[in-house]
Amino acid sequence: MIGDDATDELAKVKRQRDFLRGALIDLVGAAGDDELRQMETILRLTNVPADDKTAMLNAIHVLLNTAYE
């Protein structure tokens, strides 16, 4: 049935999202919105190599934009 295929695909995408979010949370060291926003502010004020800063800010933004509702 088409509905079952769509349900299976959605479940697969959710598992992949959860796996990727988990990896980013481990990398960034934070998961909550408030904590992520604090880290973003601190990171912007810290003297960190530009490439590292960009990568970390991108990871933080991905976590903020994919937070569970």
Secondary structure by P-SEA (a helix, b strand, c coil): caaaaaaaaaaaaaaaaaaaaaaaaaaaccccaaaaaaaaaaaaaccccaaaaaaaaaaaaaaaaaccc
